[in-house]
């Protein structure tokens, strides 16, 4: 419950789901990066408040990219990234798509029904963060930012 309260606090401070996902990932690495957090702003409300793809999911994909993506000329593409993203999307669709009728923000929050339920967001963030932590470790990543199997 403490984690949910911390996630709610980020929301009260004006951060959206994707930003919160990235903030928590950076915290796991012992880092702060306002530029990366700022870059996540556009994913709010299902990408630019369009009600489209859920910011928890887009944020989770960005977090996987933070760990496994190419960030410099010296970096090599990590083929595990695409498999982790595929695994994440499958899990997300099964976990939330079936429950809420889709993986778009308007479906999850009930924006089209007039019964908006923002309480779903922190729980989804917490569960998705836990899932991607497990996914990263299973694929050889150290949550502090390194790769365990190199």
C-alpha angles and dihedrals in degrees: 000000000000090000091052090052090051090051091048089052091057088052091050088053089058102259119139127223096267092048091050091051090053095044090054092048091050089049089054087055092046091244142122120206115170091181093059091044090049090051088059092060094092093062092069119125094008098317113326093353090293092129090239128126113002116261091223089062096042089046091050091052089051090050091053087050090051088060103033106020130105111261104165142019089262093056120096123219109259110220089202090072095072091046091050091049091049090050092047094050092048091050093045093051091049095044101042109006093063093043098047102027097255146357098262120108093239091054096045096045096037094239091155094049097052090237100105113191110191090167088082093067102071092046091049091048092050094046094044092048089052091049095050091046089056091044092051094048091046088054095050102264125139108222090223087069109273135102115250099200102052 
